[in-house]
């Protein structure tokens, strides 16, 4: 599939909209909780990708997975941590708090790449890291006072695992070994479903819950992950980073409108620091490259 730039932009907007439905759908579950939510979504992601991947990459994709090297499997483990921690965080804290924490992912990635790959971080990115860190610390501090910090701590696992995943991938590519990220997503979903299965039992989800989680596995994860890879062939990394911020906006609005979850003033303040820092950093970098 070949896209023009404008088509890729709009497709990426659609991808972020699909990513953003997890919070509002989770709020409408009846009985499924905690690890069971993660298990069903990961399981249906596996089923969806087993069907979708051959259409994108041919039937040989499964043989390539079996021949994947250590770096490929490390990437799969990182994806499994991201899948598991994301859904767990949604059951522990507000949708807005989770999404704002996840938005700091590019800044975590810059730090990990600096430590392990020696990448130079420009001053503007250091400033963005400090400002975004203040925003997350502010949200964390308010939750500490309220006696509820588990959600933020679990949510932080997602950008940290994402940063490790990106760094491992970049190092492998620099050494001439490319990693196909979409099959790695399949591996991650499989690991996530297998590790959460014992913790999810006994099952309590209703048929309605399973239907909603099946929709998440297909529409919120499998399809947009495949489409985002297509967009990445046309769009530059800064463009994808900026467009990905729409997930935070869409997700908070959907949870507000669809589940009545109104973001608190702490999330607004901390979120403004995180999103503002990331937005300013990406725009400044874009202008500098231009």
Secondary structure, 3 states (H helix, E strand, C coil): CCCCHHHHHHHHHHHHHHHCCHHHHHCCCCCCCHHHHHHHHHHHHHHHHHHHHHHHHCCCHHHHHHCCCHHHHHHHHHHHHHHHHHHHHHHHCCHHHHHHHHHCHHHHHHHHHHHHHCCCCCHHHHHHHHHHHHHHHHHHHHHHHHCCCHHHHHHHHHHHHHHHHHHHHHHHHHCCCCCCHHHHHHHHHHHHHHHHHHHHCCCCCCHHHHHHHHHHHHHHHHHHHHHHHHHHCCCCHHHHHHHHCHHHHHHHHHHHHHHCCCCCHHHHHHHHHHHHHHHHHHHHHHHHHC
